[in-house]
Amino acid sequence: MTRLALLALLLAPLPASAHGGAAGYLTAEGAWSFPLEAMIPLYLAAGLYLVGTWRLWRRAGHGRGVRHWQAACFWCGWTVLALCITSPLGLLSEQLFVAHMIEHELMVIVAAPLLVVSRPLGAFAWALPIVWRRALGRIGRWRSLAASWRWLTGAGVATLLHAATLWAWHQPDLFAAALKRDWVHWLQHVSFLVTALLFWWSIIDGRARTYGPALFWLFVTILQSAFLGILLALSPRPWIPRQTDLLAGWGLTPLQDQQLAGFVMWVPGGMVYVGVALALAAAWIRHAGTEARRRQTYA
């Protein structure tokens, strides 16, 4: 029964009704929600990127400045983020801890790295009037601002901020507050996304110069997130607040719901981090080989 419930959770197109369970989830109306506080920044980012890419390609040529694969990464990341917020998964996350975990894992290990890889800041800048671009350029050269950015995107700082955010929001009191108050729930979403963006920026943006530290801090992230997932999955008792009284309709007990959530963080989430680590290790080897051949050439 539990397996069927989880399958329904992942595949069902509609949310649960207030009367609960899989049947309510499959028949309820109002499945999709479009909160204004999420729609404004989402569509603002989409509009800026679209206009900026169009202007840049019109000036430099199609695929120049913003490569086609970077544009694809941006729109894939943006779509995943938008679906996390507006799709039935968002409403279901108020009922099932495992849905809550899937929602946040999609934000942190799918949407965030795709957005970072796309390097959207250049496109955003090109969407602005030239006077604004010049003003932002001057602001970006402020020493204090540049130093703060370098500090925040340092691999160690970004990793620790991301880990602290992850562990803090899985403390029972904070998790319960996020379930009871909408503004706390949105603060949870924003903090997960922002710290994930900083983390992936620190890992991906500086990899050509610092492969070793990037791999080290990625390994730290693999360990700490896997450990939290293991604690959730193997705990003999629920230590995350029960989200609703609707679990019985899914054939789940609160402990089973928590264990499934822990498994999602532990195994699928861990596999993404390990995959990135292997890709970075391969890039490091290629980079070292290229440097060795270049030194031999000029020796």
N, C-alpha and C positions, 0 to 999 in steps of 0.2 A: 504493500500500500504506500509506504514511504517513497519508494522509487517512482511509483506512478504520480504521486503528488509533486515530486521534484520535476519530473518530465513535464507535467502540466504547467508548472511554474515557468519553465524556460520557454515553452512553446505557445502558451495561451495568449491570444491577442487582446484580451479585455481584462480589466481589473475585477477584484472581488467587490461585491456589494457590501453594504453595511450589515447584511445578514449572514455573511461569512462563507468561507470555504471555497473549494474549487468550483462548485456549481454557481455560487454568486459571482465569482471572479469571471466566469465565462459568459455570464448573462447581463452583467451590470452595464448601465449607460454611463456616459461621462468618463470614458476610459482615458482620454487624452486631456491633459491640463496644460494651460499656457499662462503661467504666472507672469505678471508684468515685470517683476523684479528680475526674472530670468530672461524674458524675451527681449528686453531693451538691450542689455549688453551682448546677447547672442546675435541679434540682427544688426547691431552697430558694428560688431567685429566682422560679420559676413559682408556688410555693405562696404566697409573700408577696404577689406581685402579684395573684393570684386572690382571696385573702382581703381584701387591702386595697381592691381595686376594689369587691368586693361590699359591704364595710362602708361605703365612701364613697358608693356609689350608694344604699344603703339609707337613709343619713342625708340626703344632699343631693338625691337624685333621679337617675334613670337618665340617664347621659350627662353629669352635672355633676361637676366636680372632675377626673375623667378622661373625656375625650371619647371617643366611639366610635372615631374614626379613630386616636386615640392608642393605645387598647387594641389595635386591629388592627395598628398598627405594632409594638407590643411583641411580640405573639404571632408576627408574621411574622419579626421579628428573632430572637426566641428559637428559633423553629423552624429557621431557617437555621443558627444557631450550633450547635444540637443535631445537625443533620444533618451538619455539617462534622466533628463529633467522633465520632458513632456510626455513620455510614453507611459503605458500602464505599469511599467516596472517601478516608476516613482511612487504610485499609489500603493502598489503591492508591498513596497519596502516598509510601509507603515504597519503592515500586518505580519510579515515574515522577516526574521533576522537574516536569513540566507539571501532574500531578495535585496535587502539593504546592503549586504556584503557584495553581491554581484554588481549593484549600482556603483558602489565606490571603487571596486576593482576596475570596472570599465573606465571610470574617470581617471584613475591614477596610473594604470599600466597600459591603457590603450589610447585614450584621447590625449592625455598630457604628452607622452613621447611623440605622437604623430604631430601635434601642434609645434613642439620644439624643433623637430626635424624639418618642418616646413619653413622655418625662419620667417615668420610673417611680418616682422617689424618693418622691413624695407617696403613691403607692399602697403602697409598701413600708412607709412610716411608719404608715399607717392599719392595717396588718396587726398591728402591735405593740400590746401593752397600753399604756394611756394613761400610766402611770407611766414606761415606757420612752420613749415619745414625748417627754414633757416633759424627761426626762434628755438625750435626743439633741438637743432644741432648745437646752438650755443649753450643751451641748458645741459645737454649731454656732455659738454666739455667741462662742466663745473667739476673741480677736483673732489669736492666732498661727495657729490652725487656719484661720480665714477668710482670713488673708493668704496662707497657703500654698496654699489652694485657688485664690485669685485668681491667684497666680503660675503654678501648674500649668496653669490653664485660660486663661491669656493666649495669644492666637493665635500670637505669635512663639515662646514657649517650647514650647507643645504641638506646633507644626509641627516645630520642630527635634528634639524628643524622638522624634516619630513617624518623621522622616526618618532620624535616627541609628539607631533600632531596625531600620528596613528595610534600611539599608546594612550594618549590623553583621552581621545574620543571613545575609546573602548573601556574606559573606566565606568562602572555602573551609574554613578551619579550624573556624569556628563551625558552619557548615552540616554538616560531617562529624561534629562532636560531637553535633549534634541527631539525626543518623541512627543513631548508635551507642548513645546513652544515652537512655532514656525520660524521665528527669527533665529533661534538657536540652531534649528535644523539647517537653515540657509548658511549660517556661520560655519557649521560643520562642513557643508559642501564646499564653500569658498576656501576654507583653510586646507582641506584635502587637495583641491585643485591647485591652489597657489603654491603650496609647498612641493607638490609633485612636479609642477612646471620648473621650479627652482632646482629641484633635484636632477631632473632629466637634462636641464640646460647645463648644469655643472658636469654631468657625465658625458653628454654628447658634444657640447660645443668645444670643450677643451681636450678632446681625446687625442688629437694629433700631437699635442705637446706633452700630455700627462697620461699616457695609457696606463701606467702602473698604478698611480693614485686612483684613477677612475675605476679600475678593476677592483682595487682594495675596497673602496667605499661602496661599490656595487655589491661586493661580497658581504660587507657589513649589513647592507639592506636586505639581502637574501636571508641572512641568518636571523635578523631581528623580526622580520615579517613572518618567516616560517615558524619561529618560536611562538609568536602570538597566535598564529593559526593552529599550531599544535596544542597550545593551552586551551583554546576554544574547542577543538575537535575531540580532545581526550579527557576533558574535564568530567568528573563523575557527577557533577551537579551544575545547574544553570548559574552563571555568575553575571550574565547580562540580563537586564530587566525583561520580563515577558512583554512582548510588544502589544498584543491584543488577546482577546478571548476567542480568536477565530482559528487558532492552530488546529483544533480538533477536526475542522472541516477539511483540512489537508492531510489528515492522518498522521500528524506530527505532534509530539510532545515538545514542551519548551527546550528540553535537553537535546532532542533530535534536531530541532531547528538550529540551535547553537552549534551542534556538531557539524551539520552540513555547511554552515557559514564558515566555520574554522577550516573545513576541508577545502572550500573554495579559495580561501586565502593561502592555505598551505601548499596545495598541489598545483592547480591551474595558475594561480598568481606567481608561485615560485618558478614554474616552468618559463614564464615570460622573462623574469629577471635572469634566469640561467641562460636562456637563448641570447639575450643581449650581451651577457658576459662572454659567451663563446664567440659572438660576432666581434666584440672588441678585442678579444685575444687573437683572433685571426687577423684583424686589421693591424694589430701591434706587430705580429710576425711579418706581415707584408711590408709594413713601414720599416721595420728593422732591416729586412732584406734589401729594400730599395736604398736605404742609407748606406748599407755595406757596399753595394755595387757602385754607388756614387763615389764613395771614398776610394774604392779601388780604381775607378776611372781617372780620378785626379791625382792618384798617388804617383 
